[in-house]
Amino acid sequence: MQRSPLYTILFATAVCIVCAIVVSSAAVSLKGRQDINAALDKQRNVLQAAGLMKPGEKLDAEQVAERFQNVAMEVIDMATGETVPDIDPLTFDQAREAKDPATSTLAPPNPSLVKRIPNHALVYKVLDDDGDIESLVLPVEGYGLWKTLYGFLALEGDLNTVRGITFYEHGETPGLGGEVDNPRWKAHWVGRKVFGVDGEPKIEVIKGFAPPPDQAPYKVDGLSGATLTSRGVTNLVHLWLGDEGFGPYLDKLAQQHDSREAA
């Protein structure tokens, strides 16, 4: 039986509407699980950066929570370096705060192409049995070759020696800039120093191979065939360790450490 063109159009429209409703409903129903999985993935990356999780190790949610027992999360004021006790770290959304002009500031021109600095940021402190900082994990981000890289940089308790680095989201070319995910490359960061004698960020990803940390404390192996990604990693580390990033917070922690040592 032949159908009119109007019938065909109406039938196709109805099918599209039904499919759209089904897809939208699925997306809404799965959003909670997606958010939980994203948060869990970030926690795994924090553990990796802090050396509390081996490369390639598979941890479920319960195991991640167990290893997070000595990790203190706190929201800090980026301008003053002070802890903000009335913001819950478990519900704080740093990415959303950075996008909102009401909760962020315009970043100065920077090679990482970061447009806004959030007024507050979430940091992770791995504490020893005495409650002292064993390592500090900071969120970092910046443009590579194709897209923004998002990751974590972990420092030892001296706030100058790299404990680890990891990236949980990026769009770099597999086999080239995508090697930021390679455990062998990330291992070259361990033991390097980030600040020079003048207190400014000095660590850099160079072209080619870097000598061991005791011979070249500020240099990290380059990513073969990925000069722009290598440069992007250097730029983002400098930005977030500088005065516009976590500089005030790191200064505050250093002052607190010196005060305890003098007491």
FIDREN-922103 format. One record per residue (C-alpha): x negated, y, z. Coordinates in nm, 4 decimals. Each point is the difference from the previous one (the first is absolute). Layout:
+----------+----------+----------+
!        X !        Y !        Z !
+----------+----------+----------+
!        X !        Y !        Z !
...
+----------+----------+----------+
***
This chain:
+----------+----------+----------+
!        X !        Y !        Z !
+----------+----------+----------+
!   0.0000 !   0.0000 !   0.0000 !
!  -0.1438 !   0.3336 !  -0.1061 !
!  -0.0378 !   0.2660 !   0.2676 !
!   0.0243 !   0.3710 !  -0.0569 !
!  -0.3138 !   0.2178 !   0.0365 !
!   0.1619 !   0.1653 !   0.3027 !
!   0.0402 !  -0.3371 !   0.1736 !
!  -0.3686 !  -0.0826 !  -0.0623 !
!  -0.1115 !   0.3339 !   0.1398 !
!   0.2198 !  -0.0308 !   0.3099 !
!  -0.1095 !  -0.3601 !   0.0625 !
!  -0.3695 !   0.0902 !  -0.0322 !
!   0.0502 !   0.2963 !   0.2328 !
!   0.1699 !  -0.2172 !   0.2612 !
!  -0.2818 !  -0.2566 !  -0.0141 !
!  -0.2599 !   0.2762 !   0.0448 !
!   0.1864 !   0.1436 !   0.2998 !
!   0.0284 !  -0.3412 !   0.1672 !
!  -0.3705 !  -0.0729 !  -0.0588 !
!  -0.0973 !   0.3419 !   0.1347 !
!   0.2042 !  -0.0597 !   0.3156 !
!  -0.1584 !  -0.3424 !   0.0529 !
!  -0.3552 !   0.1334 !  -0.0499 !
!   0.0615 !   0.3015 !   0.2244 !
!   0.1500 !  -0.2166 !   0.2729 !
!  -0.2971 !  -0.2356 !  -0.0142 !
!  -0.2452 !   0.2899 !   0.0202 !
!   0.1783 !   0.1483 !   0.3028 !
!   0.0281 !  -0.3348 !   0.1788 !
!  -0.3687 !  -0.0784 !  -0.0582 !
!  -0.1344 !   0.3432 !   0.0943 !
!  -0.0287 !  -0.0831 !   0.3683 !
!  -0.2009 !  -0.3126 !  -0.0739 !
!  -0.2167 !   0.1912 !  -0.2490 !
!  -0.0755 !   0.2676 !   0.2609 !
!  -0.0932 !  -0.2682 !   0.2547 !
!  -0.2300 !  -0.1732 !  -0.2490 !
!  -0.1638 !   0.3319 !  -0.0945 !
!  -0.0649 !   0.0824 !   0.3665 !
!  -0.1395 !  -0.3492 !   0.0569 !
!  -0.2313 !   0.0366 !  -0.2998 !
!  -0.1325 !   0.3286 !   0.1394 !
!  -0.0668 !  -0.1643 !   0.3345 !
!  -0.1943 !  -0.2779 !  -0.1713 !
!  -0.2097 !   0.2631 !  -0.1773 !
!  -0.0667 !   0.1769 !   0.3297 !
!  -0.1213 !  -0.3293 !   0.1459 !
!  -0.2202 !  -0.0630 !  -0.3048 !
!  -0.1557 !   0.3465 !   0.0170 !
!  -0.0663 !  -0.0435 !   0.3731 !
!  -0.1597 !  -0.3408 !  -0.0540 !
!   0.2765 !  -0.1777 !   0.1915 !
!   0.1103 !  -0.2015 !  -0.3026 !
!  -0.2302 !  -0.1867 !  -0.2362 !
!   0.0200 !   0.0559 !  -0.3787 !
!   0.2463 !  -0.2437 !  -0.1508 !
!   0.1406 !  -0.0987 !   0.3385 !
!   0.3764 !  -0.0539 !   0.0029 !
!   0.1842 !   0.1239 !   0.3076 !
!   0.3732 !  -0.0132 !   0.0599 !
!   0.1906 !   0.2702 !   0.1860 !
!  -0.0476 !  -0.1663 !   0.3383 !
!  -0.3763 !  -0.0348 !  -0.0487 !
!  -0.0287 !   0.3617 !  -0.1121 !
!   0.1885 !   0.1147 !   0.3104 !
!  -0.2315 !  -0.2071 !   0.2193 !
!  -0.3133 !   0.1568 !  -0.1439 !
!   0.1573 !   0.3445 !   0.0275 !
!   0.0191 !  -0.0287 !   0.3783 !
!  -0.3211 !   0.2018 !   0.0466 !
!   0.0912 !   0.2535 !  -0.2704 !
!   0.1467 !   0.3257 !   0.1282 !
!   0.1976 !   0.2009 !  -0.2541 !
!   0.0387 !   0.3707 !   0.0525 !
!   0.1254 !   0.2978 !  -0.1952 !
!  -0.2344 !   0.2970 !   0.0017 !
!   0.0227 !   0.3668 !  -0.0922 !
!  -0.2305 !   0.0436 !  -0.2992 !
!  -0.0770 !   0.3650 !   0.0752 !
!  -0.0949 !  -0.0399 !   0.3662 !
!  -0.0944 !  -0.3668 !   0.0267 !
!   0.2319 !  -0.0365 !   0.2990 !
!   0.2229 !  -0.3029 !   0.0534 !
!   0.3721 !   0.0677 !  -0.0515 !
!   0.1696 !  -0.2144 !   0.2671 !
!   0.3594 !   0.0796 !  -0.0982 !
!  -0.0277 !  -0.1616 !  -0.3456 !
!   0.0500 !  -0.3753 !  -0.0077 !
!  -0.2786 !  -0.1658 !  -0.2056 !
!   0.2313 !  -0.2890 !  -0.0866 !
!   0.2477 !   0.2226 !  -0.1819 !
!  -0.2340 !   0.2725 !  -0.1237 !
!  -0.0152 !   0.0260 !  -0.3808 !
!  -0.3195 !   0.1810 !  -0.0985 !
!   0.0668 !  -0.0212 !  -0.3742 !
!   0.3382 !   0.1661 !   0.0386 !
!  -0.1460 !   0.2709 !   0.2244 !
!  -0.2699 !   0.0759 !  -0.2585 !
!   0.2615 !   0.0547 !  -0.2720 !
!   0.2150 !   0.2372 !   0.2055 !
!  -0.1197 !   0.3644 !  -0.0053 !
!   0.1558 !   0.0425 !   0.3454 !
!  -0.2285 !  -0.2651 !   0.1521 !
!  -0.3161 !   0.0460 !  -0.2043 !
!  -0.2396 !   0.2658 !  -0.1217 !
!  -0.1257 !   0.0724 !  -0.3473 !
!  -0.3392 !  -0.1651 !  -0.0462 !
!  -0.2853 !   0.2131 !  -0.1348 !
!  -0.1176 !  -0.0891 !  -0.3506 !
!  -0.1735 !  -0.3355 !   0.0273 !
!  -0.1362 !  -0.2610 !  -0.2437 !
!   0.2207 !  -0.2674 !   0.1612 !
!   0.3035 !   0.1887 !  -0.1347 !
!   0.1741 !  -0.0226 !   0.3370 !
!   0.2689 !   0.2663 !  -0.0113 !
!   0.1161 !   0.0178 !   0.3600 !
!  -0.1441 !  -0.0908 !   0.3401 !
!   0.2555 !  -0.1305 !   0.2526 !
!   0.0229 !   0.1918 !   0.3248 !
!  -0.0220 !  -0.3303 !   0.1823 !
!  -0.1683 !  -0.3311 !  -0.0755 !
!   0.0070 !  -0.3533 !   0.1363 !
!  -0.3350 !  -0.1391 !   0.1187 !
!  -0.0977 !  -0.3350 !   0.1493 !
!  -0.2414 !  -0.0474 !   0.2899 !
!  -0.1413 !  -0.3441 !   0.0718 !
!  -0.0715 !  -0.0007 !   0.3729 !
!  -0.2385 !  -0.2152 !   0.2007 !
!   0.0777 !  -0.1493 !   0.3402 !
!  -0.0896 !   0.3284 !   0.1725 !
!   0.2345 !   0.2021 !  -0.2211 !
!  -0.2825 !   0.1630 !  -0.1953 !
!   0.0113 !   0.0341 !  -0.3771 !
!  -0.1659 !  -0.2976 !  -0.1649 !
!   0.0965 !   0.1188 !  -0.3468 !
!   0.2219 !   0.2652 !  -0.1557 !
!   0.2092 !  -0.0604 !  -0.3118 !
!   0.1046 !   0.3010 !  -0.2066 !
!   0.2400 !   0.0117 !  -0.2961 !
!  -0.1584 !   0.1409 !  -0.3166 !
!   0.1261 !   0.0739 !  -0.3488 !
!  -0.1118 !   0.1679 !  -0.3193 !
!   0.0073 !  -0.0246 !  -0.3767 !
!  -0.2138 !  -0.2558 !  -0.1793 !
!   0.0078 !  -0.0435 !  -0.3782 !
!   0.3688 !  -0.0667 !  -0.0571 !
!   0.1889 !   0.0466 !   0.3242 !
!  -0.0346 !   0.0795 !   0.3679 !
!  -0.1800 !  -0.2549 !   0.2167 !
!   0.1422 !  -0.0583 !   0.3482 !
!  -0.2067 !  -0.1734 !   0.2653 !
!  -0.1682 !   0.0007 !   0.3389 !
!  -0.3517 !   0.0888 !   0.1114 !
!  -0.1198 !  -0.1455 !   0.3292 !
!  -0.2798 !   0.1549 !   0.2055 !
!  -0.1903 !  -0.1504 !   0.2915 !
!   0.0362 !   0.1498 !   0.3448 !
!  -0.2839 !   0.2431 !  -0.0787 !
!   0.2371 !   0.1581 !  -0.2575 !
!  -0.2773 !   0.0028 !  -0.2584 !
!  -0.0643 !  -0.3610 !  -0.1029 !
!   0.2303 !  -0.1727 !  -0.2471 !
!   0.1706 !  -0.3092 !   0.1367 !
!   0.1942 !  -0.0703 !  -0.3183 !
!   0.2145 !   0.1361 !  -0.2803 !
!   0.3017 !  -0.1362 !  -0.1836 !
!   0.2591 !   0.1155 !  -0.2530 !
!   0.3569 !  -0.1289 !   0.0088 !
!   0.1344 !   0.1875 !  -0.3038 !
!  -0.1629 !   0.1245 !  -0.3192 !
!   0.0361 !  -0.0095 !  -0.3776 !
!  -0.3623 !  -0.0485 !  -0.1016 !
!  -0.1052 !  -0.2228 !  -0.2888 !
!  -0.0355 !  -0.3685 !   0.0971 !
!  -0.3633 !  -0.1116 !  -0.0162 !
!  -0.1259 !   0.3599 !   0.0008 !
!   0.1425 !   0.2585 !   0.2416 !
!   0.2221 !  -0.2766 !   0.1338 !
!  -0.3130 !  -0.1399 !   0.1654 !
!   0.0803 !   0.2254 !   0.2958 !
!   0.1897 !  -0.3115 !   0.1118 !
!  -0.3056 !  -0.2238 !  -0.0288 !
!  -0.1227 !  -0.1121 !   0.3462 !
!  -0.3593 !  -0.0073 !  -0.1279 !
!   0.0130 !   0.3685 !  -0.0924 !
!   0.1760 !   0.0975 !   0.3230 !
!  -0.2685 !  -0.1842 !   0.1968 !
!  -0.2591 !   0.2484 !  -0.1328 !
!   0.1673 !   0.2739 !   0.2059 !
!  -0.0572 !  -0.1685 !   0.3345 !
!  -0.2748 !   0.1683 !   0.2020 !
!  -0.0232 !   0.3117 !  -0.2181 !
!   0.0085 !   0.3447 !   0.1579 !
!   0.2618 !   0.2551 !  -0.0998 !
!  -0.1320 !   0.3282 !   0.1459 !
!  -0.3320 !   0.1683 !  -0.0661 !
!  -0.2059 !   0.1833 !   0.2607 !
!   0.2005 !   0.3157 !  -0.0764 !
!   0.3232 !  -0.1759 !   0.0944 !
!   0.1374 !   0.0064 !  -0.3523 !
!   0.1177 !  -0.3141 !  -0.1862 !
!  -0.2953 !  -0.1340 !  -0.1949 !
!   0.0837 !  -0.3590 !  -0.0931 !
!   0.0435 !  -0.0606 !  -0.3724 !
!   0.0635 !  -0.2778 !  -0.2489 !
!  -0.2963 !   0.0164 !  -0.2369 !
!  -0.0597 !  -0.1312 !  -0.3489 !
!  -0.1681 !  -0.3391 !   0.0192 !
!  -0.1190 !  -0.1872 !   0.3075 !
!  -0.0761 !   0.1571 !   0.3365 !
!  -0.2788 !  -0.1188 !   0.2329 !
!   0.0972 !  -0.1457 !   0.3419 !
!   0.1539 !   0.2363 !   0.2589 !
!  -0.3279 !   0.0407 !   0.1911 !
!  -0.1663 !   0.1306 !  -0.3180 !
!   0.2914 !   0.1938 !  -0.1541 !
!   0.2538 !   0.0640 !   0.2777 !
!   0.2178 !   0.2348 !  -0.2083 !
!   0.0162 !  -0.1905 !  -0.3287 !
!   0.2406 !  -0.2743 !  -0.1109 !
!  -0.0216 !  -0.2205 !  -0.3102 !
!   0.1856 !   0.1415 !  -0.2976 !
!   0.2833 !  -0.1778 !  -0.1776 !
!  -0.1419 !  -0.1301 !  -0.3277 !
!   0.1699 !   0.1662 !  -0.2973 !
!   0.2206 !   0.2111 !   0.2257 !
!  -0.1811 !   0.3286 !   0.0524 !
!   0.3171 !   0.2046 !   0.0463 !
!   0.1441 !  -0.2411 !   0.2564 !
!  -0.3328 !  -0.0008 !   0.1882 !
!  -0.0001 !   0.3784 !  -0.0001 !
!   0.3634 !   0.0012 !   0.1111 !
!  -0.0775 !  -0.2158 !   0.3030 !
!  -0.2844 !   0.2322 !   0.0992 !
!   0.2263 !   0.3030 !  -0.0392 !
!   0.2851 !  -0.1385 !   0.2076 !
!  -0.2296 !  -0.1085 !   0.2831 !
!  -0.1582 !   0.3467 !   0.0098 !
!   0.3413 !   0.1679 !   0.0005 !
!   0.1476 !  -0.1982 !   0.2881 !
!  -0.3143 !   0.0107 !   0.2131 !
!  -0.0343 !   0.3752 !  -0.0519 !
!   0.1560 !   0.3010 !   0.1696 !
!   0.3178 !  -0.0206 !  -0.2082 !
!   0.0468 !  -0.3625 !   0.1004 !
!  -0.0936 !  -0.1801 !   0.3213 !
!  -0.2917 !   0.2293 !   0.0853 !
!   0.1758 !   0.1701 !   0.2951 !
!   0.1113 !  -0.3364 !   0.1383 !
!  -0.3474 !  -0.1519 !  -0.0285 !
!  -0.1489 !   0.3072 !   0.1697 !
!   0.2512 !  -0.0365 !   0.2830 !
!  -0.0872 !  -0.3663 !   0.0487 !
!  -0.3722 !   0.0797 !  -0.0027 !
!   0.0503 !   0.2670 !   0.2672 !
!   0.1962 !  -0.2422 !   0.2168 !
!  -0.2739 !  -0.2610 !  -0.0378 !
!  -0.2717 !   0.2498 !   0.0945 !
!   0.2006 !   0.1057 !   0.3058 !
!   0.0321 !  -0.3578 !   0.1207 !
!  -0.3675 !  -0.0636 !  -0.0568 !
!  -0.0936 !   0.3097 !   0.1989 !
!   0.2335 !  -0.0853 !   0.2897 !
+----------+----------+----------+
***
